[in-house]
Amino acid sequence: MKDLSLKIYNDQIFVLLGHNGAGKTTTISMLTGLLEPSSGSIEALGFNLKTDMEEVRKKMGICPQHDTLYEDLTVEEHLYLFGTFKGLDSAILDEEVKKLIKDVNLQEKTEYLSKDLSGGQKRRLSVALAFAGGSKLIYLDEPTSGMDTSARRYIWDMMKNYKNDRIIILTTHFMDEADFLGDRICIMNDGKLVCAGSTIFLKNKFGVGYNITIAKNDSQAKSQPIIDLICKHVPTCKVTTDVSSEIALQLPMEEVVKFPKLFD
């Protein structure tokens, strides 16, 4: 990392955006105390990480890049364990566990051992564990990797709903994820902060247009009629993704006045 200076605010989702190897996970490792910075200082929730790490950890929740789950514990047992670590009262903990399981859509997997979950389900459990125990400072390192499109959007909605009275720091290499979730976005490359700001600020300064993503209910449905319909109203659009589950198109900034016609 080189000359990285950041200020992150409450009630916001702060996104670290960059390709693999850009320095996102290294930054998270320093912010969570796993790596010690060679210089400078880090303050979180009014505490200095170097001298008050134990106090910070009481309010910190982490979803690491790779799932670290106990194979022989169920979904519910994981959440009770992490909530107990944070010293949550049993009555409050019961309600929190039920809510988190619902909010990550694992109601049907409550009694499943983690080793019997799919990759995407394990990821959802890891996200829930980051919020367990009333954590106020949340670090999510590539939280939606391995999830399908519908699961990703479910988790996105959860994060939006959970950001009040919390600081959420999220790393991703997905542009659409950063765009949808980020109150502020920091773009990183080679361990350096390239630029930072709100989505609107970055689009106005560097953007080439807007992206529209259409999820298909039927994976066998043909894409071309949908593409033709959009191109009819915005002829200069470009297809960026066309797979079985979704279509993504880029709409040029200068065509913004034509966008309302897409929804008539």
Order of alpha helices (4+ residues) and beta strands (2+ residues): beta-alpha-beta-beta-alpha-beta-alpha-alpha-alpha-beta-alpha-beta-alpha-beta-beta-alpha-beta-alpha-beta-beta
